[in-house]
Amino acid sequence: MPRHAIARSAAALLGVLLAIFSCNKERPAGKAPPPSLRPDASVSAASERGKDDLWQRALGGDGSDLARLADREGARGLLDGLEEGGAIGMAALEALPFADDAEAAYERLGEIVRQIDPRQAGPVIRTIDAIAAKPARQVEPVDPAGMKSCALALLNLAKTKSVAPAVRAPAISALRLLATKNAVDPGAIPGDLDPK
């Protein structure tokens, strides 16, 4: 076989190998970007959820409509709505505590807490707090690792003294509830904002 044919074959083989390795290479540990959680955002005209009657009613924030939405969608469907962002994302966030399997949302909620500006984390922290406040059920936890991951995200936020107390205090409250579920060591929770 002539040298130029060998060189072309080797180059072609190298190209194929590079393509295979680049396709199979795992992505870095980066997560999905956080959804936009502006409460004043309108529903996108392209949103299928925005055209759905139950989602439309849930946008009003009524507890019974949010509970019906949570019953129909479950945590997975609500998390999908959350990723849509805007008004739909906010409705999904408010409905999550009503879902029977709401604990399945802990991991993603913790990721969002890590990703967004702490000043915008209030609605996410309130949802985590409301999920953690639900009475314990006599079943296996849905996602214990996700709960611990979420607790760690809140703990990091709560320990950051440069974050406003108005953000840290709700995070500490949620952490105390998660501590009752063995998701975080109670001794690790900051107490500097406790009444003296």
N, C-alpha and C positions, 0 to 999 in steps of 0.2 A: 504494500500500500504506500503511495507517495506521501512525502512529509506534509504537504499542504492539505491532503485529505485527512491525515491523522490530526493535524492542528485544528481543522474545521470540526472534526468529530469531537475532539476534546473540548473545544469552545462550546459546541452545542450541548454536550453532556454537562458542562459546567453551568450553562444557562438553565438547563432543566433542573439541576440540583438546587441552584439558587432560587428558582421559582417555587420548588417544593418546600424548601426551608422557610422561605418568606411567607408562604401560605399557612404552614403548620406552626409557625412561631406564635407563641401565646402573646396576647396583648399584655402590656404592663398592667399592674393591678388597678389601673384607673377605673373608676365607676362611672355610671351614667351621669351626665351633668345634672345639676339640680333643676327642678322645674321652677318656672317663674310663679311666685306666690303673691303677686300684687292683688289685693282684695278688690281694687277698683277696676281690674282688667275685665273687659267684656268677653263674651263667648265668641270664639272664632266662627265665622260663617261656614267653615269647612268641618266643624266639629259634629260628628254623628251623635255624641253624647248631648251636645247642645240642642239637638232636635228631638231628643227623647223626652217624653212627657214627665217621667219620674225624675230624671236629672234636672229638668226645668223647675219642677216643684222644689227639689232639694236646694236649688240656688237661693231660695228664700230663707234658708236656715232653720226652718221649723223642725223640731225634734222628731215628730212622727214621720215626716217626709224623709228625713235623714235616716231614720231607723228602717223604713221600708226600702230605701236605696241600699243600705248596708245588707239587709236581708237578701235582696235580689243579687247584688254584685259580689258580696263577700270581700275579704281583704284583697284578693288578687285583682278583682275588677276595680276596686276603689284605688288601688295603687296605680293601675293603668290610667285611671282618670286623673290621679294626682300628677302623673308625668305629663299630662296634657297642659297642666298649668292654668294660670288665669283663674277665672271664676269657677270653672269646672274643677280645677285642682283644689281650690279652697273648699268647695262643696265636698269633694272626696275626703279631704283632710278632716272636715267636721263630721263626716259620716263614719269614719274609721272606728271610733270607739264603740259604735253600735254593732259592729260586725262580730259574729260569734267567734271568728278566727282572727280577731284584730291583732293578736300577738304575732301573727305572721308578718306584720308590717314593721316590727321593731327594727330589723336590720336596715331596711331602706330609710326609715325615718332617722336613724342614727347617722347614716351616710349623708343625708341632707343637712343635718346639724353640723357635720364636719365641713361641708362644702360652702355653706352660705355665710354671709356676714352675720355675726351674732345678733346684731340689732334687728335682723329680719327673722330670727329664729322663733319668735314668740308663738306663732300659730302651731309650729311643729312641736315645740315643747309642750304646749297645752294639750295637743293630741296624745303625745306620749304619756303625759300625766293622767289623762282621762282613761287611757287603755290600762295603765298600771293600777289605777284605782278600782278597776272592775273586780268584783269578788272572785276569789280563787275557785276554780272548778275542779271537780273530782276526775280530771282527765290529765293525761300527760301534757306537758307544755308543748305548744305548737313548734316553737323554735328557740330552745334555750340559748343556743350560741348567738342567735340574732339579738336576743334580749340583752345578753352580756355585752355584745358589741355596741348596742345602743346606749347602755349604761356607761360604757367607757367614753363614748362621745360626749355624753352629758357631763361626766366627771371632768373631762378635759376642759370643757366650757366653764363649769362651775369653779374650777381651780384657777382660772385665768382672772387675776385681780383687775386687769385693765378693762374687763367687760363690765358693763353697767350692772349695779345690783338689781335693777328691774328685770334683767335677763337672767342673772345668776340665781336669784331667789327661786323662780319657778323651776329652774333646772335642778336645784337642790331639793325642792319639794318632790319632783318626779323621782329623783335618785332615792329618796327615803322610801318611797313606795316600792321602787324596784329592789331595794335592799330587803324588804319583807319577802320577796320572791327569790332571794339568794342570787340576784344578778350582780350585786356589788357589795363589797365589804362596808358595813355602816361606818366603821372607823375611818374610812378613806374619804368620807363626805365632808366637805368643808363646813365648819361651824361658825366662821367669822361673821356671818350675817344674822346669826341667832340673836334674839333679844338678850340683853345683858341684865 
